[in-house]
Amino acid sequence: MSREEFDSAVAGFSSRLRSFIRRRVRDDATADDLTQETLLKVYRAREALRDGQRLEAWLYRIARTTVIDHYRRRKPSEELPEGLTEEPPDDLRSLREAVITATARFLEELPEAYREPVRLAELEGLPLAKIALRSGLSLTAVKSRVRRGRGMLKRKLQDCCRFEFDRRGRVIGWERRRPCGC
């Protein structure tokens, strides 16, 4: 990625980064300061970006770290806001419901060869060997179809929403990229 492409792409994300940061701090002035600090870190570390396709995730990771550092610099006795470390249970419940609804809709859009094996594996929880017996396919074919179908579903979900994960891979936040039913 050339320097001009990098600068243009980062400039395109700056308002979204500011919104991301504003949701995690108490006031606009702090959000502006942290956005500026994030952008400085981004430009200083631009050589560290190995894959231009991962720019968005890289920017959000730097922004999240900047917000966490901001709270660490404050009084040691002051706790991090709960919304920064973990989403409230109601938000997680609504997120899960939205993802399940969107996944069910996207599942119906999959080609038939992938739709039924994925539905049986994910929604009914059947082992792959039983799916193979039920569908008359080899175990290898079922494994392949389930893996490919899951990949298709994942791409469809990631095209419509951006997800944040904790260290254990659990979803802790999300943001719509486009209207999709989530």
C-alpha positions as CSV (number, residue, x, y, z in Angstrom):
1,M,0.0,0.0,0.0
2,S,1.5,3.3,-1.0
3,R,1.8,6.2,1.4
4,E,-1.0,8.2,-0.5
5,E,-3.3,5.2,-0.3
6,F,-2.6,4.7,3.4
7,D,-3.2,8.4,4.1
8,S,-6.4,8.4,2.2
9,A,-7.7,5.2,3.8
10,V,-6.9,6.4,7.3
11,A,-8.5,9.7,6.6
12,G,-11.7,7.8,5.5
13,F,-11.8,6.0,8.9
14,S,-11.0,9.0,11.1
15,S,-14.7,10.0,11.8
16,R,-15.6,6.3,12.5
17,L,-12.6,6.0,14.9
18,R,-13.8,9.2,16.7
19,S,-17.3,7.7,17.1
20,F,-15.8,4.4,18.3
21,I,-13.7,6.3,20.9
22,R,-16.6,8.6,21.9
23,R,-18.8,5.7,22.9
24,R,-16.1,4.6,25.4
25,V,-15.3,8.0,27.1
26,R,-17.2,10.5,29.0
27,D,-17.0,13.7,26.9
28,D,-16.3,15.0,23.4
29,A,-13.1,16.8,24.3
30,T,-11.6,13.5,25.6
31,A,-12.8,11.7,22.5
32,D,-11.2,14.4,20.3
33,D,-7.9,14.1,22.2
34,L,-7.8,10.3,22.1
35,T,-8.7,10.3,18.4
36,Q,-5.8,12.6,17.7
37,E,-3.5,10.4,19.8
38,T,-4.7,7.3,17.9
39,L,-4.1,8.9,14.6
40,L,-0.6,9.9,15.7
41,K,0.1,6.3,16.7
42,V,-1.2,5.1,13.4
43,Y,1.0,7.4,11.3
44,R,4.1,6.7,13.4
45,A,3.5,2.9,13.1
46,R,2.4,2.8,9.5
47,E,5.4,0.7,8.6
48,A,4.2,-2.0,11.0
49,L,1.1,-2.6,8.9
50,R,1.9,-5.8,7.0
51,D,-1.4,-6.4,5.2
52,G,-3.3,-3.4,3.8
53,Q,-6.4,-5.6,3.7
54,R,-6.4,-5.6,7.5
55,L,-6.1,-1.8,7.9
56,E,-9.5,-1.4,9.6
57,A,-8.9,-4.1,12.2
58,W,-5.4,-2.6,12.9
59,L,-6.9,0.9,13.3
60,Y,-9.6,-0.2,15.7
61,R,-7.0,-2.2,17.8
62,I,-4.8,0.9,18.1
63,A,-7.9,3.0,19.1
64,R,-9.0,0.4,21.7
65,T,-5.5,0.3,23.2
66,T,-5.4,4.1,23.3
67,V,-8.7,4.2,25.2
68,I,-7.5,1.6,27.7
69,D,-4.2,3.5,28.1
70,H,-6.2,6.7,28.8
71,Y,-8.0,5.0,31.7
72,R,-4.8,3.5,33.0
73,R,-3.2,6.9,33.2
74,R,-6.0,8.2,35.4
75,K,-6.2,7.7,39.1
76,P,-5.3,4.1,40.1
77,S,-8.3,3.9,42.4
78,E,-10.7,4.7,39.5
79,E,-12.1,1.5,37.8
80,L,-12.4,1.1,34.1
81,P,-16.0,1.7,32.9
82,E,-17.8,-1.6,32.7
83,G,-18.8,-0.8,29.1
84,L,-15.1,-0.8,28.1
85,T,-14.2,-4.2,29.5
86,E,-17.4,-6.0,28.8
87,E,-20.7,-5.3,27.1
88,P,-23.8,-5.3,29.4
89,P,-25.7,-8.6,29.3
90,D,-28.7,-7.0,27.6
91,D,-26.4,-5.8,24.8
92,L,-24.8,-9.2,24.4
93,R,-28.2,-10.8,24.4
94,S,-29.5,-8.5,21.7
95,L,-26.3,-9.0,19.7
96,R,-26.6,-12.8,19.9
97,E,-30.3,-12.6,18.8
98,A,-29.4,-10.3,15.9
99,V,-26.5,-12.6,14.8
100,I,-28.7,-15.7,15.1
101,T,-31.5,-14.0,13.0
102,A,-29.0,-12.8,10.4
103,T,-27.3,-16.2,10.3
104,A,-30.6,-18.0,9.8
105,R,-31.4,-15.6,6.9
106,F,-27.9,-16.0,5.4
107,L,-28.1,-19.7,5.8
108,E,-31.1,-19.7,3.4
109,E,-29.1,-17.8,0.9
110,L,-26.4,-20.6,0.8
111,P,-26.3,-23.0,-2.2
112,E,-28.3,-26.2,-1.3
113,A,-25.1,-28.3,-1.3
114,Y,-23.8,-26.3,1.7
115,R,-27.1,-25.2,3.3
116,E,-28.3,-28.6,4.6
117,P,-25.0,-29.8,6.1
118,V,-24.4,-26.5,7.8
119,R,-28.0,-26.4,9.2
120,L,-27.7,-29.9,10.5
121,A,-24.3,-29.3,12.1
122,E,-24.9,-25.8,13.5
123,L,-28.6,-25.6,14.3
124,E,-29.4,-29.3,15.1
125,G,-25.9,-30.1,16.5
126,L,-25.6,-33.4,14.7
127,P,-22.1,-34.9,14.5
128,L,-20.6,-34.8,11.0
129,A,-20.7,-38.7,10.8
130,K,-24.5,-38.7,11.3
131,I,-24.9,-36.0,8.7
132,A,-22.9,-38.1,6.2
133,L,-25.1,-41.1,6.9
134,R,-28.3,-39.1,6.6
135,S,-27.3,-37.3,3.4
136,G,-25.6,-40.3,1.7
137,L,-22.3,-38.4,1.4
138,S,-18.8,-39.4,2.5
139,L,-17.6,-38.0,5.8
140,T,-14.9,-36.1,3.9
141,A,-17.5,-34.5,1.6
142,V,-19.6,-33.4,4.6
143,K,-16.6,-32.0,6.4
144,S,-15.7,-30.0,3.3
145,R,-19.2,-28.7,2.8
146,V,-19.7,-27.7,6.4
147,R,-16.3,-25.9,6.5
148,R,-17.0,-24.1,3.2
149,G,-20.6,-23.2,4.3
150,R,-19.4,-21.8,7.6
151,G,-16.9,-19.7,5.7
152,M,-19.6,-18.4,3.4
153,L,-21.7,-17.5,6.4
154,K,-18.8,-15.8,8.2
155,R,-18.1,-13.7,5.1
156,K,-21.7,-12.6,4.8
157,L,-21.8,-11.6,8.5
158,Q,-18.5,-9.8,8.3
159,D,-19.7,-7.9,5.2
160,C,-22.7,-6.5,7.1
161,C,-21.1,-6.0,10.5
162,R,-17.8,-5.5,12.2
163,F,-17.2,-7.5,15.3
164,E,-14.9,-7.0,18.2
165,F,-13.6,-10.1,20.1
166,D,-11.9,-10.5,23.5
167,R,-8.8,-12.7,24.0
168,R,-10.9,-15.8,24.2
169,G,-12.7,-15.1,20.8
170,R,-16.0,-14.1,22.4
171,V,-17.9,-11.2,20.8
172,I,-17.7,-8.1,23.0
173,G,-18.8,-5.5,20.5
174,W,-20.1,-4.9,17.1
175,E,-21.0,-2.2,14.6
176,R,-23.1,-2.3,11.4
177,R,-21.3,-1.7,8.2
178,R,-24.5,-1.6,6.1
179,P,-28.1,-2.5,6.7
180,C,-28.4,-6.3,6.7
181,G,-31.0,-7.3,9.3
182,C,-28.6,-7.7,12.2
